[in-house]
Structure formats: C-alpha cells, structure tokens
Amino acid sequence: MRKKKLIIFGALSLLIILPLLFIKITVYPAPNLPEIRTQHAQRETIDPTTFRYKNNWLRKNKSGNWESYIEGTPYERGIALGVLQKELIQSQEKAFVGEIENLISSRFLRTMMQLGIAWFNRNLDECIPEEYLQEIYAVSQSFSDEYSYVGPKYNRVLNYHAAHDIGHMAQNMNLVACTAIAQWEVRKETSEMVVGRNFDFYFGDEFAKDKIVQFVNPSEGYDFISVTWGGFSGVVSGMNEMGLTVTLNALPSELPTKSSTPVSIIAREVIQYAATIEEAYEIISKYEVFVSESFTIASALDKKAAVIEKTPEKTEIYFPQENRLIVANHFQSEEFKNSQLNLDHIRDSESMPRFERMKQLADGDSSISVDNTLRYLRDQKGVDKQDLGIGNPMAINQLLAHHSVLFEPLKGLMYVSAAPFQENVFNAYDVNSIRKMGSFDPVNSPEIDSLRLAQDSFYTNKGFSNYIEYKLLKVEFKENPNQKADENGFIEKWIATNPEYYEPYLLLADFYFEQDDFASAKTYYQKAQSKAIPYRGISTHIIENLTKIK
C-alpha cells in the first residue's frame, strides 16, 4: 500500500514539476533594457486612421496600405511600434493564429506542434542580436493577452519572427514560393537597374490585408524602407538609403536539428548595416540558419545584383554571367546546384517552371523598365504561354502574394503593391526622404503620386471576380462535400469559374474516390491529369489512385 502511494505521489509530482520545468526552459528572459520610462505612453489620434507618437507616426493611405515612420534606439523603436500599431499587431496575430487553426484543425495536434516548436526554439533568443531583442521585447508588450495559451507575449513574438523558416520547414503545406528578377545596364551617360519580386508567403487572405510600408530611421545604421506587418521587426523585402535591396527566397533544405537565427532577422541587419554586396555577404556569413535560404541583393554602389545562398553548413554567392538575375526557389551556385537535394526539388516542384517563364518574359523585351518588370510579376501564364488556370503555383503570379515590390536602386525608389496581391496599384516612395519624415505632417502620404503604377487590367475584368468566386465555392465544397456534390448545378458552376485549373478536378476526384464512386473518381482524375500540375507528389497521388481503381 505504501509503495502504491509513493508511485501515485511520484506520478502527481511529475505532472506538476515537468510542465513547470518545461516552462522554465522554454520561456525567454527579458533582454537587457535601458533605463527608459514609458509608463502610460499615449499616441495622438489625428483622425481614425492617422496617429502620432512623439516624432513617429502611422497612417493609412488611399490605396489601403498603412505607412509608418519609426525612429530612435531599439527600445524606443519598439515602444513606438507597439503604441502606434497596437490594433494592427493584434489583428495580425488573430489572422496568423486563425490560419494555423485552419491548417491544423486538431487541437491536440496544434498543442503538440506548439510544444515541439517551443522546445525546438528554446534557445532562439540567444541567436538574435541584442539590438533586435530590445526592439521585439518592447513591441511585444502591445500584444494581446487573448493568446496567452500559445505562450507569453515575448515568446510568441520571437517565434513569429521564425514563421518564414517554420513555414519553409513545413514544405508539404507549400507556404513559401517566391519569384524575383533583377536587371541592370551600366552606361557612361546613364545606368538602369530594376529589381522586382513577389513575396508569395501565404497565410490566408486576412494576413495580407494590413501590410505596412515602414520607414525606419534607426539610431545606428542606414535609413531603410521595409514591407512588413504589425509586430514584425524582421525584413523580407526592403531597400536602404545606400540603394542596397534585400529580398528572401526559400531553398530546398533538410529538416533542421536545432534553432538558429531567423532569416528575417539576418535580412534586417543587412538592410540596416550593409551598403555593398560584399558587406551583405559578410553579415550573412556570420550567422547560422534553421533552413536553407537565398538572399537576393542588389546594390547601387556595385551597380549589379547577386544571390547569396545559405545553408545550415555553408554560405555561397552567385553572380550571373549576364546583367540579369532570376531567382525562384532552387540553388544556382556551383557549390549547391548539382546536389541531389536541389535536383530532386527541381524535378518535384514548380520552381523551375516559374524561373523559365520569367526568363522567357525578360528575353522578349529589349529594354529594362519598371513597367516591363511589373508585367512579369503579374504574369499568370506558364512556359510558352501555357494556360495554367488561375492561381496555379507554376505561375509567377499565383494570386496569393502577401506583397509585391519593385526597386530602382540607382534612383532610390521603391514601389509597393496595395492589396489584393499584386493586382492593385503600386505606391512609389523615395528612400532618401526618410530622415525628413520626423517633422512630416502624417495627414499627407509620403507617396510620390506621379510615379504610382496602375492596377492590373485582370483586376478589373471578369477573370478576377471569377477567381474570387472560385475560392468561395471551393470553401463551400470542402466544408460540406456531400451536400455540394449533390446540389444541382454546383459542380458545373464551380468548375466554370476556373476550368483550366487542375485543383477542382482533383478535389472532386478524391471525394468520389473516398465515396467508392470509382467511375466518377476516374473521370475527374483524368481531367486533372490533362491540366498543368505543379507538384510531382500530386501526379503520383493521381496515378496511384487510378491504379487502385483499375
């Protein structure tokens, strides 16, 4: 009896002690903070979408993007970000957590994932420079208590900075598939350089609605513009006052074994402290990373562009032989391009079709221009103008971009898309005007109206409205497939909104296969096979099920 009591007591003790020990190990201590008193920091409300805090401000422009000027030391920047962007921060977290719940419906599996990430990233704070820890800690105080079940505020924000890396790890979710191009021509009289990129990091439509064009005047380093979202101190697309640009593209990678520096934090240090490709390479080389990543760097001082390819083991740089650099999601440097991992990725994914389509588009033009580059970023066709359907990952424009940007580094100009995707107007900004923005009247946008880029013609025609309807009908089908499959005319209506896309045929085929209606399943699998399929895994799945039907 005594032994049984001891066992029960021991088990209960473990149930109490282990969670406490887990929390102690995985909760990050606050960084060393300066003696700054920010009690009751209040912003001034100028109008419902315009706010000021000291010299910092936040405003919503007529195109729907938020614009924000932030200055000062790391901790001062964090406080300003939190005070000004509190509602955006909290709505972004709601959208982010909501999309995770959509992707992983099981609460048990979400909890397991949460615990796994917390343990994996238990030393994440040790991988991030003190400057950014201070900024992140300060802004984390404006996060909501609603998601405390996910973790303490500071923990959550640090882990959100690794979302790009974690999304890359979850490659089967296909969350990351970006395309970029840089072109330049150096002449004695005048030189041209244009860089464009689609940031196809998809975490739901809500997550992409409230993007922020952030103008940063740090106490140390260069002024820079970044396209970001509430509560995010990392950089995924940006340009600094020296005309250096940085964008991120995921690369094929093995599953990591330990946490390292998030690539968005590395890109942040590059944009804040590098003026040349060599300086960017030095910064990137000194860090370890979770997963493989490419940093596309264009430099006004160097008058050229390069891609720095980084794996957990090595850092390599690739300079193209011609005055054009195209980047998708596969390696190009001599060190990595013939690795089996890269060759398998090229074979199995949509990376090379996007790369080849971008090359075809650029080959078809004799001049380098913002208008031409924008046309590439909005292109929805496949190689040789193949009709892929709307929203196909094989297209440069997959109609899911969080944002799309263009840069003219030699002129200090940056163009940022307004939602949705890259279909609406692009607002133009001068990176050399950031220093003046502290005394700027935030009622007026810093956008250069005369350089605004027009909406895509697709956005205003039947094609875009069809795609919106397609997505809505897809949600209806997935939520209640039995009812919708029997509903008179539903299937025909759904397919008619996007007839060249493989996805509706595949979803219908899988549904009928599970219902043992093999004749209907075979019909839809064969229709799916007749369309452009982006992933080898999907083609294999179709072949396997057709074999089972036979």
C-alpha positions in Angstrom: 0.0 0.0 0.0 2.8 2.4 0.9 4.6 1.6 -2.3 1.4 2.3 -4.3 1.0 5.7 -2.6 4.6 6.5 -3.3 4.1 5.7 -7.0 0.9 7.8 -7.1 2.7 10.7 -5.3 5.6 10.4 -7.7 3.4 10.5 -10.8 1.5 13.5 -9.5 4.8 15.3 -8.7 6.0 14.7 -12.2 2.7 16.0 -13.6 3.3 19.2 -11.7 7.1 19.5 -12.0 7.6 18.7 -15.7 5.3 21.4 -17.1 6.9 23.9 -14.7 10.3 22.7 -15.8 9.2 22.9 -19.5 8.0 26.5 -19.0 11.2 27.5 -17.2 13.3 26.1 -20.0 11.3 27.4 -22.9 10.4 30.9 -21.6 12.9 33.6 -22.7 14.2 36.0 -20.2 13.8 39.7 -20.9 16.8 41.3 -22.7 19.0 43.9 -21.0 16.9 47.0 -21.3 17.9 50.7 -21.0 16.6 52.8 -18.2 13.7 54.3 -20.2 10.4 55.1 -18.6 7.5 54.6 -20.9 4.6 54.4 -18.5 1.3 55.5 -19.9 2.8 56.1 -23.4 -0.1 57.6 -25.4 -0.4 58.2 -29.1 -2.2 61.2 -30.5 -5.2 60.4 -32.7 -5.3 62.8 -35.6 -8.1 61.1 -37.4 -9.5 57.5 -37.3 -6.6 56.2 -39.5 -3.8 58.6 -38.6 -1.8 58.5 -35.3 1.3 60.1 -33.9 3.6 59.2 -31.0 6.5 61.8 -30.5 8.1 62.0 -34.0 6.7 58.6 -35.0 3.5 58.2 -36.9 1.2 55.7 -38.6 -1.4 56.4 -41.3 -3.5 54.6 -43.9 -3.1 55.8 -47.4 -5.9 56.0 -50.1 -4.7 52.7 -51.6 -5.3 50.8 -48.4 -1.7 50.3 -47.3 -0.5 51.5 -43.9 2.5 53.8 -43.8 4.6 54.2 -40.7 7.7 56.2 -39.7 9.7 54.9 -36.8 12.9 56.4 -35.3 15.3 56.1 -32.4 17.1 53.4 -30.3 16.0 49.8 -30.4 13.8 50.1 -27.3 12.4 53.5 -28.4 11.5 52.0 -31.8 9.8 49.0 -30.1 7.7 51.2 -27.9 6.7 53.4 -30.8 5.8 50.4 -32.9 3.6 49.0 -30.1 1.9 52.2 -29.2 1.1 53.2 -32.9 0.4 49.7 -34.3 -1.4 48.0 -31.4 -4.6 47.2 -33.3 -2.7 46.1 -36.4 -0.5 43.9 -34.2 -3.4 42.2 -32.6 -5.4 41.7 -35.8 -2.3 40.2 -37.4 -1.9 37.8 -34.6 -5.6 36.9 -34.8 -5.2 36.2 -38.5 -2.0 34.3 -38.0 -3.3 32.0 -35.3 -6.6 31.6 -37.1 -4.8 30.3 -40.2 -2.8 27.9 -38.2 -6.1 26.5 -36.8 -7.4 26.2 -40.4 -4.3 24.4 -41.5 -4.2 22.1 -38.4 -7.8 21.5 -37.3 -7.0 19.2 -34.4 -6.4 21.0 -31.1 -4.3 18.1 -29.9 -2.0 18.3 -33.0 -1.8 22.1 -32.6 -0.8 21.7 -29.0 1.9 19.1 -29.9 3.2 21.4 -32.6 3.2 24.3 -30.2 5.2 22.3 -27.6 7.5 21.0 -30.3 8.3 24.5 -31.6 8.7 25.8 -28.1 11.2 23.1 -27.3 13.0 23.3 -30.7 13.3 27.1 -30.3 14.1 27.2 -26.6 17.4 28.9 -27.3 16.1 31.2 -30.0 16.7 34.4 -28.0 20.5 33.5 -27.9 20.5 33.5 -31.8 19.2 37.1 -32.2 21.3 40.2 -31.7 20.6 42.3 -28.6 19.5 45.3 -30.6 16.6 43.4 -32.1 15.8 41.6 -28.8 15.2 45.0 -27.2 13.0 46.2 -30.1 11.0 43.0 -30.1 10.6 42.9 -26.3 9.3 46.5 -26.3 6.8 45.8 -29.1 5.7 42.5 -27.5 4.1 44.4 -24.6 1.4 45.6 -27.0 0.4 42.1 -28.0 -3.0 40.8 -26.7 -3.5 38.5 -23.7 -6.0 36.6 -25.7 -3.4 34.1 -27.0 -1.6 33.6 -23.7 -2.4 29.9 -24.1 0.0 29.9 -27.0 2.8 31.3 -24.8 4.0 34.5 -23.1 3.9 37.6 -25.3 7.7 37.9 -25.7 7.9 34.2 -26.5 5.2 34.4 -29.1 6.7 37.4 -30.9 10.2 35.9 -31.1 8.7 32.7 -32.6 6.6 34.6 -35.1 9.9 36.0 -36.4 10.8 32.4 -37.3 7.5 31.9 -39.2 9.1 32.1 -42.6 11.6 29.5 -41.5 9.0 27.3 -39.9 6.7 27.6 -43.0 9.7 26.6 -45.1 10.2 23.5 -42.8 6.5 22.6 -43.4 7.2 22.2 -47.2 4.3 19.9 -47.7 2.0 22.9 -46.9 3.6 24.9 -49.8 3.5 28.1 -47.9 6.6 29.7 -49.5 7.2 30.0 -53.3 8.6 33.4 -54.3 10.0 34.7 -57.6 12.4 37.6 -58.2 14.2 39.3 -61.0 17.0 42.0 -61.2 18.2 43.6 -64.4 20.8 46.3 -65.0 22.6 48.1 -67.7 25.6 50.2 -66.9 26.5 53.0 -69.4 28.6 56.2 -69.2 25.7 58.5 -69.8 23.1 56.9 -67.6 22.6 53.5 -66.0 19.4 51.5 -65.3 18.7 48.9 -62.6 15.2 47.5 -61.8 14.5 44.7 -59.3 11.1 43.1 -58.8 9.8 40.4 -56.5 6.6 38.6 -55.4 6.6 37.6 -51.7 4.4 34.5 -52.0 4.3 33.7 -48.3 0.6 32.8 -47.9 -1.0 32.7 -44.5 -4.6 33.5 -45.5 -6.2 36.5 -47.2 -6.7 38.2 -43.8 -3.0 38.2 -43.0 -2.2 40.1 -46.2 -4.7 42.8 -45.9 -3.0 45.2 -43.5 0.5 45.3 -44.8 2.7 48.2 -43.5 5.2 50.2 -45.5 7.7 51.0 -42.8 10.2 53.9 -42.9 12.9 53.4 -40.3 15.4 56.0 -39.1 17.5 53.9 -36.6 19.9 55.5 -34.1 22.6 53.3 -35.7 22.9 52.2 -39.3 21.2 53.3 -42.5 17.7 54.5 -43.0 15.5 51.9 -44.8 12.1 51.1 -46.1 10.6 47.7 -45.4 7.3 46.0 -46.3 6.1 44.4 -43.1 3.2 43.7 -40.8 2.2 44.6 -37.3 4.7 43.5 -34.6 7.4 42.2 -37.0 10.9 43.6 -36.7 12.4 41.3 -39.4 12.8 42.2 -43.1 11.6 40.1 -46.1 11.7 42.9 -48.7 13.5 46.2 -48.3 15.9 48.9 -49.5 18.2 51.3 -47.6 19.4 54.8 -48.3 22.6 53.5 -49.9 20.5 51.8 -52.6 21.0 48.3 -51.3 18.0 46.0 -51.6 17.3 42.6 -50.0 14.6 40.0 -50.6 14.2 36.5 -49.4 13.5 33.2 -51.3 13.3 29.8 -49.6 15.6 27.0 -50.9 15.3 23.2 -50.6 16.5 22.0 -47.2 16.8 19.1 -44.9 14.8 19.3 -41.6 16.8 21.3 -39.1 18.2 19.8 -35.9 18.4 23.0 -33.8 17.1 26.6 -33.7 19.3 29.3 -35.3 18.9 32.9 -36.4 15.7 33.6 -38.3 16.5 34.7 -41.9 14.3 37.7 -41.5 16.5 39.0 -38.7 19.6 38.4 -40.8 18.0 40.4 -43.6 17.1 43.1 -41.1 20.8 43.5 -40.2 21.8 43.5 -43.9 19.3 46.3 -44.8 20.4 48.4 -41.7 24.1 48.0 -41.9 25.2 46.9 -45.4 25.9 49.2 -48.4 27.5 46.7 -50.8 27.1 43.1 -51.8 30.4 42.2 -50.1 29.2 43.8 -46.8 25.9 41.9 -47.1 27.8 38.7 -47.6 29.9 39.3 -44.5 26.8 39.8 -42.4 25.0 36.8 -43.8 28.1 34.5 -43.4 28.5 35.1 -39.7 25.1 33.6 -38.8 23.8 30.0 -38.6 20.3 29.4 -40.0 17.5 26.9 -39.5 17.0 26.1 -43.1 18.4 27.0 -46.5 17.6 30.5 -47.8 18.6 32.8 -50.6 19.2 36.5 -50.1 18.8 38.4 -53.3 21.0 41.5 -53.0 21.1 44.4 -55.5 23.5 47.3 -54.9 23.5 50.8 -56.3 27.2 51.2 -55.4 28.1 47.9 -57.1 25.7 48.5 -60.0 24.8 44.8 -60.1 23.0 42.1 -58.2 23.8 38.7 -56.7 22.1 35.9 -54.8 23.7 34.8 -51.6 22.7 31.1 -51.0 22.9 30.0 -47.4 22.5 26.5 -45.9 23.0 25.5 -42.2 26.5 24.5 -43.2 27.8 26.9 -45.9 27.3 30.4 -47.5 27.9 30.8 -51.2 27.4 33.7 -53.6 26.2 33.5 -57.2 26.8 36.3 -59.7 25.1 35.7 -63.1 27.1 35.8 -66.2 24.8 38.4 -67.8 23.2 41.6 -66.5 20.2 39.7 -65.3 19.5 37.7 -62.2 16.4 35.5 -61.8 15.6 33.8 -58.5 12.9 31.2 -57.7 13.3 28.5 -55.1 16.2 26.4 -56.2 20.0 26.7 -55.9 22.1 28.3 -58.7 25.7 28.4 -57.3 28.3 25.9 -58.4 28.5 24.6 -54.8 24.9 23.6 -54.5 23.2 23.5 -57.9 24.1 19.8 -58.6 23.3 18.5 -55.2 20.8 15.6 -55.1 18.5 17.7 -52.8 18.4 20.5 -55.4 17.9 18.2 -58.4 15.0 16.5 -56.6 13.4 19.8 -55.7 13.7 21.0 -59.4 12.1 17.7 -60.5 9.3 17.7 -57.9 8.3 21.3 -57.6 7.1 24.4 -59.5 10.3 26.3 -59.0 11.9 25.8 -62.5 8.7 26.5 -64.5 8.5 29.9 -62.8 12.2 30.5 -63.4 11.9 29.6 -67.1 8.7 31.7 -67.6 10.5 34.7 -66.1 13.4 34.2 -68.4 11.1 34.0 -71.4 9.4 37.2 -70.5 12.7 39.1 -70.0 14.1 37.7 -73.2 11.1 39.1 -75.0 12.0 42.7 -74.1 14.8 44.9 -75.4 14.7 47.4 -72.6 14.8 47.5 -68.8 12.0 49.3 -67.2 9.6 49.3 -64.2 6.6 48.8 -66.4 8.2 45.7 -68.0 9.2 44.2 -64.7 5.7 44.8 -63.3 4.3 43.0 -66.3 6.5 40.0 -65.4 5.4 40.0 -61.8 1.7 40.0 -62.8 2.1 37.2 -65.4 -0.2 34.2 -65.0 0.9 32.0 -67.9 3.2 29.0 -67.9 6.2 28.3 -70.1 5.4 29.0 -73.7 2.2 30.9 -72.6 0.6 27.7 -71.4 -2.8 28.3 -69.7 -2.3 27.1 -66.2 -5.7 28.2 -64.8 -5.9 30.9 -62.2 -3.9 30.6 -59.0 -1.6 27.9 -60.2 1.8 27.8 -58.2 3.6 27.3 -61.5 2.7 30.9 -62.4 4.9 33.9 -61.4 1.6 35.5 -60.3 -0.2 32.9 -58.1 -2.7 35.4 -56.8 -1.7 34.9 -53.2 1.3 37.3 -52.7 1.4 39.0 -49.3 3.1 41.8 -51.3 4.9 42.6 -54.4 7.7 45.2 -54.7 9.8 46.9 -57.3 13.1 48.8 -56.7 15.1 51.3 -58.7 18.3 51.2 -56.5 20.2 53.8 -58.6 17.3 56.3 -58.1 16.4 55.3 -54.5 12.9 54.5 -55.5 10.7 51.6 -54.1 7.2 50.6 -55.3 4.9 48.6 -53.1 1.7 46.8 -54.1 -1.6 47.6 -52.4 -3.9 44.6 -51.6 -5.0 42.4 -53.1 -1.8 40.6 -54.1 0.0 42.5 -57.0 -3.3 43.4 -58.7 -4.0 46.8 -57.3 -1.9 50.0 -57.7 1.8 50.2 -56.6 2.7 53.2 -54.4 6.1 54.8 -55.0 8.5 56.1 -52.3 11.9 57.8 -52.1 14.2 56.1 -49.6 16.3 59.3 -49.4 13.4 61.3 -47.8 13.1 59.1 -44.7 15.2 61.4 -42.5 12.8 64.3 -43.1 9.7 62.3 -42.0 10.1 63.0 -38.3 8.9 66.5 -38.9 6.4 65.3 -41.6 2.7 66.0 -41.4 1.3 62.5 -41.4 -2.0 63.6 -42.8 -0.2 63.7 -46.2 1.3 60.5 -47.6 5.0 60.4 -48.5 4.0 58.6 -51.7 5.1 60.1 -54.9 1.7 60.3 -56.7 3.2 60.9 -60.1 5.0 57.6 -60.1 2.1 55.5 -58.9 1.7 52.3 -61.0 -1.7 51.5 -62.3 -3.9 48.5 -61.5 -3.6 45.3 -63.5 -6.2 45.0 -66.2 -7.0 41.5 -64.9 -8.1 43.0 -61.6 -10.9 45.0 -63.2 -12.2 42.3 -65.5 -14.3 39.1 -65.2 -11.2 37.0 -64.6 -10.6 38.3 -61.1 -14.2 38.1 -60.0 -14.3 34.6 -61.3 -11.3 33.7 -59.2 -12.8 35.2 -56.1 -16.0 33.1 -56.7 -13.9 30.0 -57.4 -12.2 30.4 -53.9 -15.6 30.9 -52.2 -17.1 27.9 -53.9 -14.0 25.8 -53.0 -14.5 26.6 -49.3 -18.2 25.7 -49.6 -17.3 22.3 -51.2 -14.6 21.5 -48.7 -16.8 22.3 -45.7 -19.7 20.2 -46.9 -18.7 18.0 -49.9 -21.6 15.5 -49.6 -24.2 18.3 -49.8 -22.5 20.3 -52.5 -21.7 17.3 -54.8 -25.5 16.5 -54.8 -26.6 20.1 -55.2 -28.0 20.7 -58.7 -25.5 22.6 -60.9 -22.9 23.3 -58.1 -20.1 21.3 -59.6 -20.6 22.8 -63.1 -20.8 26.3 -61.7 -17.6 25.8 -59.6 -15.6 24.3 -62.5 -16.8 27.1 -64.8 -15.1 29.7 -62.6 -11.6 28.2 -63.3 -11.9 25.5 -65.9 -8.1 25.2 -66.8 -7.0 24.7 -63.2 -6.3 21.2 -62.0 -7.4 21.7 -58.4 -11.2 21.4 -58.6 -10.9 18.2 -60.6 -8.5 16.7 -58.1 -10.7 17.7 -55.1 -13.8 16.1 -56.8 -11.8 13.0 -57.7 -10.6 12.5 -54.2 -14.1 13.0 -52.8 -15.6 10.4 -55.2 -12.7 8.0 -54.5 -13.5 8.1 -50.8 -17.2 7.5 -51.6 -16.2 4.4 -53.6 -17.7 6.1 -56.7 -14.8 4.9 -58.8 -16.3 5.8 -62.2 -16.7 9.5 -61.2 -13.3 9.5 -59.5 -11.6 8.1 -62.6 -13.3 10.8 -64.8 -12.1 13.6 -62.6 -8.6 12.2 -62.0 -8.1 12.0 -65.8 -9.4 15.6 -66.2 -6.9 16.7 -63.5 -4.1 14.9 -65.4 -4.9 16.9 -68.5 -4.1 20.1 -66.7 -0.8 21.6 -65.6 0.1 20.0 -62.2 2.7 21.9 -60.2 4.0 19.1 -57.8 5.2 15.6 -58.6 3.6 14.4 -55.4 0.2 15.3 -56.8 0.8 13.5 -60.1 2.0 10.4 -58.2 -1.1 10.5 -55.9 -3.4 10.6 -59.0 -1.5 7.7 -60.7 -1.7 5.6 -57.5 -5.4 6.1 -57.1 -6.1 5.4 -60.8 -4.1 2.1 -60.4 -6.2 1.2 -57.4 -9.4 1.8 -59.4 -8.2 -0.5 -62.2 
